Amino acid sequence: MFNYRQTILLFSLFFLSACVSYKELEQDKSLLVKQRLEGVKYTDKSSLESIIRKKPNRTFLGTEMRIPLYAYQRGYKYYVKNYSKDSIKLVDATEYWETLISAREKELTKQIKINRDSLNYLYTQDLYDSYEDIHELEKQSIKDSVKGIRKLRKLKSKSISKTDKLTERVEKGNWLMKSAGEPPSYFDQDESENNARSIERALVQRGFLNASVTLEFDTLKNSTYPFIRETYTVDEKRQWLINKIAYDVKDKAVYNQILTFNKKSYLKVKGKYSEIKLQQERARINKLLRDNGYFDFNSSYIKYEVDTNHQHGKLDIKIIIDSPADKEAHTKYYVKDIYVETDPNDKSEADTTNYESITYVEHKKKYKEKILNGKLALKETTPFNESLTNDTRFFLSQMDAFKFVNIEYVKQGSDSLNALIYTSSFNKYQYAFETGLNVSRSLPGPFASVSLKTRNIFKGAESLEFRGRFSLEAQASVAETTNDIYNGTEYGLSAILKIPRPLIPFSSKLNDLYYYRTAKTNIIGDVAYVSRPEYTRLNLKGEFGYEWRNRKDDLFELSLADLNVINTPFLSNPFRIRLQQLAEQGNTLHYSFDNSFVSSMHLGVSRMRGEYITSSSKSSYIKVYGEIGGNALDLVNQWTGSEPGSIYGLRYYKFYKLYYDLRRVVPIGEKKKHFFASRIHMGIAKSYGEVDALPYEKYFFSGGGNSNRAWRPRRLGPGSYTPPQNENGTFDYSYEQPGDIIIELNAEWRYKITRLFQWAFFIDATNVWLIEEDKTRPGGNFEFSRFWKEFGIGAGFGARMDFSFLLVRLDIGTKIYDPARKEGDRFVAGYNFFGKGTTEFNIGIGYPF
């Protein structure tokens, strides 16, 4: 536990460690400490800022602490101190490995020569008598050569790994300089003036032909070193407009094609002019013509003439489409024949078949021609189409059967093309093993998973994958009435069959749809066994559904049947008694441990734009999800004559669930250093059957490392419900708090200190509510008149380590506004910061949202 003195001491040491030594900087230069771009009204400011390559040295939260510069200076001291020693080490290591490799090469050459001389001698003898000796020596000679080459390659690889680190340290510096540090950013007037001219050119390209940029800089005198503040002032003036658009196209067929689709042009009369629009229009015309048969056409045939002489602020554009050098018109090509060859590098005997006029050449690995045919967007006798060519490549690639797909065209005659499609198959069997640690709020425990995938099991590019998993996790009791820690174990086995087409009856008319060709059928079977001191639990799951994508790469997931049979064969007596007590108070936790049957259907649509997973640029993620369960089981209940709400003694649920999840990451100021991330998550779930409860996993929960980081996982809410209090006055968060409605609002400012380290400051406002009033949890129901006063608000900061392949996150959140308290006493900011129940520490993998 930290006290105030320890906290002050910790921060004092941190501040002192960040003091930059300005005496170590070059005394004939000045340090660039501030940089501003002003006057930008109409242009994207961040795009202009990116033109300025030299940036000021970064500071901590706007203070004068330049921690990266300090780290660089400390690293540079070590670098200078160890430079001679590292250089000598590098020379010695290089000489050692070169000598060793040279000696091994000589040994290998000598051994090859000995074997060759011996063979030459045997070849001069009677071949009948020396045949066996020759055969053995030839085999031994090959073994010696292969073995020697492998050893030599391994030795060279080892030498590279040993010397590369030394070379990088000598040439580029140590870790403090490269990763944590940042070299001094010295002001260079010539470079800054070039930046001003570059910004001006960028504005001209965007249509501000009369724009100007001026550079101003002044010196901020420091007691030890001069600082420079530079300001780029932009005067965009007015963006020029397009007055007239004309065409100069000698090929009438091409001209008619362009006019037919002219409404989609990026250039509009009276529209704003920019060179970017000229480039977009060139790309559009090029794509238009290549999608309509013009195989030889490319963007170099498209030229522009821009005339600014007629009227100030307006210009005329002439679009010129040149004809080929050797003829007056461009040739329109048609697809004649289509050939598909799988695994062309396979030397085994090939089988050639024809299916619906398409020729298939297959070697050892066989695929059903009907399945492959369904992925071909290309058609014979139709004009060449580049977009359909790309679609065909994509449809075949996403089948999880081929490593790569290559499509080539060969001219036949004056206006015909043969399409040659080559595919290379994945290995039939794929094995994977993964192990690691589960990070929980208590102690980490090991987990392991193994999977075996076999492909093309029914000759239709299907894949069948078996997955086994095991985990051992140190965690607290479900009821958490004590602080005891114990091991919980989980075993699981699943089988996943993926079929690269939708299993839909009478679907032949859908075969030409983009959605149909990207669709897959997923059939999943899973069994999971959980063992804990309070209970053992067995879950049998079966699922049948589809997934597909549209042209915008949005993902659609439809499950027609998600069936779960849950059996709890063992409950300890103390835990059984506790569940009964909760049931008497209106808590529905006991339903989760009844033997039950959960059946549902769901549809989810998700869209990702930009690099959302890495959060390294402007990006967004949105998902809309709807689920309904239990309706069809009423018919089964009637057929079986079971009690209402059950089938053969298994409880079933009727419910619906809807939620919406929107996440965004937006760069702030200088790209790739400051980011603002936000999330809006809203949902509702309701039961409407004989059982007035949801399956436990269908409830919403708030609190935890991916929700509200100032509350323990699943412990916030519902509404303004006040949990029981412990003897020391704190709230008893022993039990999870499920809800029917959820609203989560999260915001986070992320700051990349270095490539490895990041800071984050966040605020979370979340809660769950009940649809109907619950007397055992007063204040938990949702009401429009007061729900806005019942958000649990937490704030805090976090540290992250980004290893590219893995991001480790530590967040510290403290309660700011606690809806569980009485109105007027809910602001708890700053109260007992490190006290029990006020501040939470969260360790996680990946970003929280």
N, C-alpha and C positions, 0 to 999 in steps of 0.2 A: 504494500500500500504506500503510495507517495504522499508525503506531507508537503506543505507549502514551501518549506525551506529546501527540500530536495528538488522540488519542481523549479524553484528559482535558480538553484545551483546548476541543474541540468541545462536550462535555457542559457545561463551565463556562459557555460562552457561551449555551448553551440555557437553563440554569438562571437566569442573570442576566437574560435577555430576558423571563423569565416573572414578574418581580417586579411585583406590583400596587401602584400608588400609592394608599394608603388616604386620603391627604389630599384626593384628588379626589372622594371619595365625599361624600354629603350627611351633614354632621356631626351633625344632629339625629336620625339614624336608625341602625339596627343592621343588620348584614349577616347574612342567614340562611345558615349554613354547614353545619348538620347537621339531618337530619330522619329520624325513625324512626317506624315503625308497629308496635306491639307488641301481643301478646295474641291475635293472630288464629290460631285453631285449625281452624275448619271451613270458612271462606270463602276463596275465591280472593284471596290477598293482593294480587296485582298489580292486580286490578280495583278494589280499595279504594284502592290507591295512586294510581290514575289519577284519582280524584276530587279529589285535592290538586293544584290547578293550579300554584301557585307552588312551584318547586323550588329547592334551594340551588344556588349557582354551582358548576359542575363543576370538579373538580380533576384533576390528572394522577396516576394510579395511587395515589390516596389520600393524596398529599402535600398540602402547603399551596400548591402552585403552581396558581393559577387562570388557566390560559392563555387560555380564552375571555374571561374578564373583562379580562385584560390587553389582549387584542386589541381589545376594545370600547373601552377607555380610549384606546388609541392612535388608533383610528379616530375617536373622539369629538373628540379634539384637532384632527385634520385637518378634521373636520366644522365645528367652531366657527370655525376659522381661515378656512375657505373659504365659510362660510355666506353672508356678504354678497355675495361675488363670484359665487357660484352663483345666488343669488336675483336679482341684477341680470342675469345671463346668461339666466335663465329668463324674466324680464320682457321683455328685449330680443328673445329668440328668439320668444316668443309674439306680441309685437307685429309682428315682421318677417313671420312666417308668416301671421298674420291679415290683414295689409295685402296681402301677395302673393296670398293666396287671394281676398280681396275684389276685387282688381284683375282677376284672371283671371275671376272670376264676372261682373264687369261687361263684360269683353271678349266672353265667351261670350254674354251676354244681348244685347249690341250686335250681334254677328254674326247671331244668330238673328233679331233684329228687321229687320236689313238684308235678309236672305233672305226673310223673310215679306213685307216691303213690296214687294220686287221681284216676288214671286209674285202678290201682290194686284194689282199693276199689270198683269202679263201676263194675269191672269184676266179683266181688263176689256177686253182686246183680242180680236181675231178668233181664236177657238180653233184654227181650221183653219190659219191662218198661223203662229201662235205655239206650236203643239203641241210641236214639237221643243225649243224654248227652255224651255217649261214643264217638260218631262220632264227635261231636263238640270239645270235649276235645282232641281227637287225632289230629284233624286239628290244634287246637291252640297249642298243644305241638310241632308239627312239625314247625309251624311258629315261636314259641319262640326259638327253637333250631337253625333254619336257621338264624333268625335275630341276635341272640346272637353270633353265629359263625362269621357272617359277621362283626359285630361291633368289635369283638375281632381281626379279621384279619386286619381290618382297623386301629385299635389301634396299633397293632404290626408293621404294615407298617409305620405308623407315627413315632413310636419310633425309628425305624431304620433310617429314613430320618433325624430325629433330632440329633441322636447320631453319625451317620456316619461322618458328617462334623467335629464334635468335635474330633472324634477318628483320622481322617485323619490329622487334624491340629496338634494334639499332637504327633502322631507317625511319620508323614512324613513332617511336616512343613507347612508354609503358602504359599500363592500364589506366592509371590516373589521368594521363594526358589525353588518351584516345576516347575513353568511355565516360568517365566522371568529369573530366576537365574540358575546358574551352580556352583556346589560345587567345591572347590579347587582341582585341579588335581596334587596330590603329586607324585613325582618320587619314584618308588619302583624298586630297581635293580633286585630283585628276579623275580618279575612279568615281567619285560622287558626281562630278559634272557629266561623265559618261552615263551614269545612271539617269540623270535628268533628261539627257537626250534620248535614252532608250524608252523612258516613260512617255516622252513626247511622241516618238514613233509609234508606240503602242496605241496611243490615243488617235493618231491619224489612221491607223489600221481599223479602228473601231468607228470611223466616220467623222471624227472631230478634226477636220482638216485644218482648222485654224487654231488648234490648241497650242498652248505654250506652258512650259514648266520652268520655274526659277528655283535656284538653289541658294539658300541662306544658311550660314553657320556662324556660331559665336562660341567663344571660349568661356567656360565656367571655371573660374580659378579655384583650385583646391590647394589646401595647405602644403601638399606634397607633390601634386602632379596636375598638369592641365587637362581638363575634360572638354570635349567638343559636343555641342548639340547642333544637329543639322535638321533643316526643315525644307521639304520639297513642296512648293506651292503650285498647285495645278489650276490653270484657267482653261476649262474645256471649251468655252464659248458654245456655239450651236452645232448640233450634229446635222450633217448635210442630208438632204432628202433626194429621192430618186424622181427625176422629172419625166423621163422617157426611157422605154426599153425597146430595143430593136434587135432583129435576128439577121444574121448573114449565114444561111445554110444552103449550099448548092444541092445537097441530096434531099429531094422532095419527100421521100419516104421517111427519112430521119426527121425532117422538119414537121411533117404531119404527126409523127409519134410524139414529138415534144409538145406541140400545140394541144394534143389530146389530153395530156396530163399537166397542162400549164397552171391549173388551179393550185397545184401543190408546190409551186415555185416559192423559193425563199425571197425572191426579188419582187417587190410590188411597187407600182407607180404610186407616188406620194408616201412611200414607206421610207424608213430610215436606212441609210447606206452604211455598210461596213465591209471591209475585206473578208471578214469572217463569213458574211452572207454569200459573198462571191465563191468562197471555197465550198460552202455547203451546197450551193446551187450546182457547182461543177460536179461534186460527188453525186448529187441527186440525178443529174442528166446521165452521168456515166452509168449509174446503177439501172436507171430506166431503160437505157438502150441495151445493156448487157442482159437484162431480164426479158428482152423481147427479140432475142435471136442474134444480136450483133456481137458475135464471139470475139472478133478482132478489135473491137472498139476499146479505147482507153481514154483517160482524162486528158492526155496530152493533145488530143484533137480539139479540146475546148479552150477558147481564148476569149479575152475580154478587152474592150476599149472603153475607157472612162473619160468622158469629156466634161470638164468643169468650166468651160469658157462662156457659156450662154448666160447664166444668171447666178449671182452669188448665193450660195447656200443650197443650190440645186445642181444636179448633174445628170447627164445622159449616159446610158450603158448600152453598148452593142455586144451581143453574144455571138461569137463566131464559131461555127462548127466546120473544121477543115475536112476535106475529102482525103482518102488515101492517096499517096504519091503516085501510084501506078494506075489509078482508075478514078472515075468520076463519082461513083457511089460506093457506099459501104455494103458489104455482103451480109445478107441475113441467112443464118445457118439453122438447119433443122437436125434433130437427133434421129439418126438412122437405126442403129443397132445398139443394144445395151449388153455388156458382158460383165459378169460378176465372178471374180475368182477369190476364193478364200485361201489364205496361207500360201501365197505364190512361191515363197521360199522353200516350201515343203517339196522334197525331191521324190516323194512316193508317187505311185501311179495316180493319175488324175481321172476323175469321172466327169463327163460332160453331159448335161441334161438341159432341156428347154422347158420353160414353164411360162405360159402366157407370153410367148414370143421373146422372152429374155433368156439368154444363155448363161448357165451356171457351171463353173468349173470348180470342183472340190477335190481335195486330196484326202488325207487320212481322217480329218475331222469333218463330219457330215452335219449339215443343217437342212432343215426342211425348207424347200424353196418357197413354199407358200408364206412362211413366216418372214423370210428375207424380202420377199416381194412386197409384203405389206409395209415395209419401211422405205421403199423406193418412191420418192416423189417425182422422179424423172419418168417421162413417158416417151415412147417412140413416136415418130412423125410430128412431134411438137417442136416449136422453136427452142433454141438453146436458152436456158434460163439459169442465171448464176445463183439467184436466191434459192431455187429448187435444188440446185446442186449442193448448196450449203446445208439446206434442210435434210437432204438425203444423208450427207455426212454426219449430221447431228443425230438423226434417228438411229442410224446404225451404231454410232459411238455410245449412245446412252443405254444400250441393251445389256451392258456388263458382260459382253462376250468377246469384244475385239479391242485390242490395245490401240490400234490406229486404223483409220480408214482413209484411203487415198483415191481420188477420182481424177482421171485424166481423160482428155478428149483428143481423138485422132481424126484429122480431116479425111473425108472420103468424097472424091469428086469436087465439084465447084462450090456446093453449098450444103454439104452433109457432114455430120460428125458422128463418130462412134464413141460411146461413153464406156470407158474401162474403169471398173470399180474393183479395187484391191483391198482386202481386209486381212489383218493379222490377229489371230486368236490369242486370248489369255490362256495360261496354263489351265488344264482341266481341274486340278486340285489346288487349293490355296489354304495355307495353314497360318494361324496367327495366335500369338500368346502374349498376354499383357498382365503385368503385376504392378502393384503400387500400394499406396496408403490411402484409406478413407480419412479425410480431415473432418472431424466433428467438433462439437463444442467442448467435448471432454477430451478423450485421448484418441490418437489415430490408431487405426487397426489395419492389418494387411487385407488386400483383396487380390484375386487372381481370376482371369478369364481365359478361356481357350475356345477357338472356333475353327471349324473345318468347312470349307465351301467346295462344292463340286458343281461344275458348270455343264450346261448342255445335256442334262440327264435324259430329256425326252426328245433330243434333236431339234428343239425349238428355241435354243439359246436361254433356256430356263436355268436358274441357279437354286441350289438347295444348300442352306447353311445350318450347321448345328453349332450351338453355342452353349458352353458350360461355364458357370460362374460360382465363385465362393468368396465370402467376405467374413471377416471377423472384426467386430467393431466394439470398442470400449465405450459404453454409454451409460447414462443414468436410467433409472427405472421409468416405465411409462407414466406411472402416477407421480413419480419424483417426490415421494413423501420422505425419502431419506437421501443422504448424500453418497450412498454406496455406488461404486462403479463396478460393472461386471461386463462380461463378454457376451455379445449377441452374435449369433452365427446365421448366415443365410446361404442356402444352396439353390441353384437354379439350372434348368436345362430348357432350351428352346430350339425349335426347328422353324426355319423361315424359308418358304418357297416363294420365289419371285418369278413371275411369268411376264415377259416383255410385251404383253398385249392384254387388252381387257377381255376377260371371259364374259362376254355378253351375247345372248342368243340373237340371231337375226341382225348381226351388226355389219353385214357386208356393205350396206349403203353408207356407213360412217367411215369407211376405210380411207377416204381421201381427206378427212379432216385432220388438221394439225394436232388437235387434242388427242384424237384417237391414236395417232402414230407415236405420241410420246407416252401414252398410258401404259401402266403396269398393273398387274394383279398381284396382291400380296396375301398370302395365306400363312398365318402364324399360329403355332402351338407352343404353349409355355407351361412349365410347372415350376413353382417356387415354394420352398420350404424354409420357414423362419422359426428359429428356436431361441427363446428367451426364458429367463427364470419364471416369469408370470404365465407364459403360454407358449404353445407351439401352434403354428398356423400353416395351412397348406392351401395354395391357390392354383387352380387349374384354369388356363386361359386359352381361348380360341378366337381367332379374328380373321375375317374375310373382308377385303376392301380393295380400293383402287387408289392410284395416285397419277396425276398427269400435270403437264405444264402448258402454258400458252406461249405466244411469241415474246411476251415481255418477261418470260422466265418466272412468272408467278406459279407457286406450287399449290395444287388442289389435292386434298386428301379426303376420300370418302370411305367410311367404314360401314358396310351394310350389316355386319353382325360382329359385335364385340361381346363375347360370352365369357363370364367368369364364375366359377364355382369355388366358394370360399368355405373351408372347413377348419374349425378350431378344435382339434382332438383333445387338447389339454389346457385347463385353466387352474392355476394354483388356488387353494382355498382363500388366502387373504385377498388375492386379486378379484376373485369371484364376489367376495363380500363387498369390496370397494365398488365394483361395477353396479351392484344392486343398490348401494347407497346413492350413487350418482343417478341411477334411473329414477329413484324415488324423488330426487330433486329436479327431475326434468331433463337431465343430461342424456344425450343420445349415444354416448361412447359405447354403451353395451351392445348396440346394434352391430357394431363393427366386428363383434366376436360371436355373433350368431352364425350358424351354418346358413349360407345364403347363396342366391343365384342372381347375378347382376348381368342384365342384357341391355345393350344400347346400340344406337346408330349415331354417327357423328359426321360432320362436314367441316373441314378447316381450310381456310384460304390464307396463304401467307405471301408477302411480297418483301423482297430485300433489294435495296438500291444502294449502290456504292459498296465500299469495303466495310460493311457494318461489323463483321466478326472481329476484325483487327482494330476497328475504330481509329483508323489513321487518316481519314478524310471525311468530307461531308457525306453522310449516309443515313439511311433510315430502314426501319423494319416495322411491318404492320401485320397483325394476324387477327382474323375474325373466325370465331369457333362457335359451332352450335351442336348440341347433343340432346338426344331424346331417348329415354329408356323405359322398358317394361311394358309397353302397350301390347305387343304381340303375345306376351305371356298370359294375358287374360284369357285368350282362347285356349291355351294349353291348360290353364287352371280349370276351365270348364270341362275340357275333355277328360282330365284326370280325376275330376270330382274332389280336388283338394280343398283345404280350408282357404277362405279369402286371404289373398296376399302371400300364398305359399304354393309350392309345387313339390309334392312328395317330401314334405317337411322342410324344404329349403325356402327361406324367406326371399321374396323378390320385391323390387322397388319400381315405382313409376315416377319419373322425374324428367325435368328438362334443365339444360344448362347452357348459358350464353355468355361469352365474354369477348372483349375487344382489347387489344394490346398494341399500342403505338409507341415506338422508340425512335429517337433522333440523335444524331451526333453532328454538331456544327462547329467548324473551326472559328476561332475568335482571333482577330488580328493576324499575327504571323502564323502561317500554316504549319501544321505538324508539331506545334508546341503547346498551344492553348486550345482546349476544346470544351464546348458546353454540351453535356448529354442530358437528355430528359426522357421521361416515360409517363404515359397515361395508361392505366390499366383499370378497366371497369367490367364487372360481370354480375350475373344473377343466376341463381339456381333454386329450383323449387320442386318439392315432391307433391304429388296429388293423388296418390293411391291409398290403399288401405293402411299402409305403413306410413305414419306421419313423420318420416325422416328420410334423409338422403343416404346413399352409401357413403361411408366416412370419407373416402378419397375424392368424392364429388363436392365436398364443402370447400369454401374459400377460407384461407387463413392469412393473417397479416402479422408481420414481425419477422426479423431474421436478416441474415446477410444479403439476401436478394430481394428484400422488401423494405421494412423500416428497421434500420440498423441500430436504433436506440432501444429496441425491445427484443426480448428473447424470441426465438423462432416460434411462431404460431401462438403467441401469448397476448397480442394486442386486441382489445375489444371484447365483445361486440359493443358498438356504440359508446355510451357513457357508463356501461356496467362497471361497478366497483368491485374488484376481487376482495376476498377476505384479507385481513391484515395479520402479519406475523406479530410476535411479541415485541419486536424492536420497532414496530411502526411501519415497516415496509409492506408492500403488497405481496401476497402469496401468489406467485405465478406458477404454481405446481401443475396446472392443467392447461391443455390446449383449448383454444377458444374458436370453434368453428362458426362460420357465418353463412348466410344465404346471399348477401350482397357484398361486393367489394369495390372500393375506389382507392386507387393508389396513384399518387402524384410524386414523382421523384425528379430531382435535379442535381446535377453534379458538374463541377468545374474541374477539369483534368489538366494538369500542367506537367509536361515532360521536361524534367530537369536534365536528364541525359538520355541516351538510347536505352539505358537499362532501368533507371530509376524514374518514378513518377510520384507526384503529389496529387491528392484529390481532396476537394472540399464539397460537402454535400448537405442537402436538406431533404428529408423525406416526410410526406404528409399522407398518412394512410389510415384505413380502418375497415372493419367488416361490420355488417349489421344483420339483424334478423328481419325477415319479412313480417312475421307475426310476433306479438308480444309474448315473452317467456317470463313467467313469474319468478322462476329461479335465477334469472339474469335480468333484473329490472334495468331499464334504460338501454337495453340492447337492440330494440326494434328501430326500424328506419322511419323517420318522420321528416318531411320537407322543412318544417318550421325550425328544426334544430340540428339536422345532420351536419350542417356546415360548421357547427361549433364542436363537433365530436371527432375531428381528425386528430390522431396522435401525431405530433410533430417532433421530429428528432433531427439533430444536425451533428456534424462532426467532420473529421478529416481522416485521410487514409494514405497509406504508402503502398506502392506497387513495384514489383520487379518484373520486367518484361523480357523473357528469354526468347522471344520470337515464337517458339513452339509452345510456350507455357507462360501464363501470367499469374503470379502469386500475389494475393491481395490481403492486406491487413487494414481493417476499418475500425475506427473508434467512434461510436455514436453516443450522444447523451440526450436525454429527454429535454425538450424545450416546453412543450405543451402536452399535458397529460389529461385526456378526457375522462379518466377514471376518477378524478378528484372533483370536488364540488365546484360549481361555477364561481368565479372570483378567486379561486385558489389553484387554477390549473397551470399557470405559468410557473415552471420549476427550473428555468434556465439558471445555471450557475450554482444550484443548490447541491452541495455535497458531491462535487464532480466525480470523484473516484469512489463514491459511496455505493453500497450494495443496492442494486435495483435501479440506479440512476444512469450508469454508463455501462455499455456493452462492448466487448471486443469480439470482432468477427474475423475469422480466417477463411479465405475462399480461393478458388481457382477460377480465373477469368473475371471479366468485368461483371458488376452486379446486374447490369441490364444494358 
